Every structure is written in structure tokens, then in C-alpha cells.
Amino acid sequence: MSRFRKPMFGAFVGATTAGGWLIMDLMLPDPEGDYFLFSLMAIVNAAVGWNVVKMLNKKPETKEATSEKWHTESN
């Protein structure tokens, strides 16, 4: 992805997510809906954070490891 596309994609995803939460907040009944919505937001944010940490902890493969893997799979 280019340097310009990544931030634009992130801003679009963030705005879409915020808009989705707002629409759900307006559609749900007031006291019970807030408890449900805040619980759902906590679960979704925890899941996203978990996946971001997993993604950041992955080590990128080096060219040698990739070429060795390709040679062993092709034989």
C-alpha cells in the first residue's frame, strides 16, 4: 500500500466504525441499550487490540528463510 493510501484507509475505517456505533446507540432503547452497547464496544476493542498485538509481534520472514521454505515445499 502506498504512503498516501494507508492513512486514508485508516481514517475511512475509523469514521465508519464510529458511525456504526453512533447508529447503534440511536437505535437501541436508552438505559438497557447503553449497557449492551458499551459491553459490545469493550469486547470489540479488546479483540481488535489483541489482533494488533499479535500482528506486531510477528517477525517478518527473511529472504533466505522464504527461499529455503520454497525449495523444501517444491521437492
N, C-alpha and C positions, 0 to 999 in steps of 0.2 A: 504494500500500500504506500502511496506517496505521502510526503510530509504534510500536504495540504488536506488529503482525504481523511487521515486518521482523526484529527481534531474535529472535523466536520461530522464524521460518523459518530464520534463520541457525544458531541453536542446533540445530534439528532436522537440518539438512543436515550440520553438523559432527559430531553424535552418530552419524548414520547412516554417514557416511564412516569415522569411527574404528571403529565396529562392523564395518564391511565389511573394513577392514584387519586387524582382530583375528581375524575368522573365517578370512580367507585365511591368516594366519600360523599358526593352529592346524591348518589342513587340509594345508598344504604340508609335505613332509619337511624335517627340521631344517636341515642345513647348506646344501643346494642351494636350498631354498625361501626361505631368508633372503636369499640373493643376488638371486634373482629378484624377491622382494617389495620389497626396498629399491630395486632398479633401477626397478621399476614405480612405486613411490611417488615417486621422483625425477622420472620422466617426467611423471606426472600433476600433481605440484606445479608443475613448470615450465610445463606447458600452462595450468594454472589461473592462475598468476601472469602469464603472457603475456596471457591474455584480460582479466584485471583491469586491467592497464596499458593495454591498447588501449581498454577501456571508459572508463577515467578520462581518457584523452587526447582523447576525442571531445568536440567542442564542441556544446553544445545549440543547436538552431536557434531563431532569434528569431521573433517573431510575423510580422514583415514578410517574412522570408525564406520562411516557411511559406505565407503568403497569396500571395506572388509565384509560388511554385512551383505552388500550386493553380491560379492563374489561367493560367499558361502551359501546364499539362497539360490544362486543360479546353478550351482553344481549339484 
